[in-house]
Amino acid sequence: MLTAAECKVVLATVTQRRAWLLKQLDTSTLDDKTREEHMETIKLLDSVIKKLASAIQRATPAPKPRPKPVPKRTAITMENLRVLIAEDNADSAELLIDVLGDFGVKNIVHAEDGMAAFDKIKTSPFDLILCDWDMPHINGLDVYKKAKASNTLRGAHFIMVTAVSEAARIKEAVQLGINDYIVKPVDIDALEAKIRAAFNMAAADNEEPAS
């Protein structure tokens, strides 16, 4: 059986032959017998052309459907915020998940160590990453470095959530480009304020406006 490419070559040759025969029919000196033979040949070529075109269509793979574009969000809210929590301590992770849930956050993914966090950052887009500093395999700072070097952060707001409070280490993190940090034990109000400020969210409904 001919491939699609081979069918196209044959089709081009047959089409050229048909065009030549049609040109011959315009010749006034052509005798009736030859004219009749040419016309029969043209009919055969028409049938061949139709079959070749059909064979090419069958042999050509259908184009893959384009993925539907993900609708862009007009604004990031607590409800549509996509959050990654990188925390190896199960109790601390559960606390953060509960706190975010109280804020109204619904899209939360948990990574139990540094490598798992990096793998999730590579494969999924996040708006906010809350990352512990000291974790197995690679620490939080290295998670940020690897994600930044591989261009997989996709603009995520990276907050280091850590018990580390030494000024030198915090300065190092900020100099590398970490967006913010919050020291354990987490101040719930401070965390909410940082998130709202990072994404230009309105203040919570129960928060009294400043006088």
Secondary structure as GFF3:
##gff-version 3
##sequence-region A 1 211
A	DSSP	alpha_helix	4	25	.	.	.	ID=ss1
A	DSSP	alpha_helix	32	59	.	.	.	ID=ss2
A	DSSP	beta_strand	82	86	.	.	.	ID=ss3
A	DSSP	alpha_helix	90	103	.	.	.	ID=ss4
A	DSSP	beta_strand	107	111	.	.	.	ID=ss5
A	DSSP	alpha_helix	114	123	.	.	.	ID=ss6
A	DSSP	beta_strand	128	132	.	.	.	ID=ss7
A	DSSP	alpha_helix	140	149	.	.	.	ID=ss8
A	DSSP	beta_strand	157	162	.	.	.	ID=ss9
A	DSSP	alpha_helix	167	176	.	.	.	ID=ss10
A	DSSP	beta_strand	180	183	.	.	.	ID=ss11
A	DSSP	alpha_helix	188	198	.	.	.	ID=ss12
###
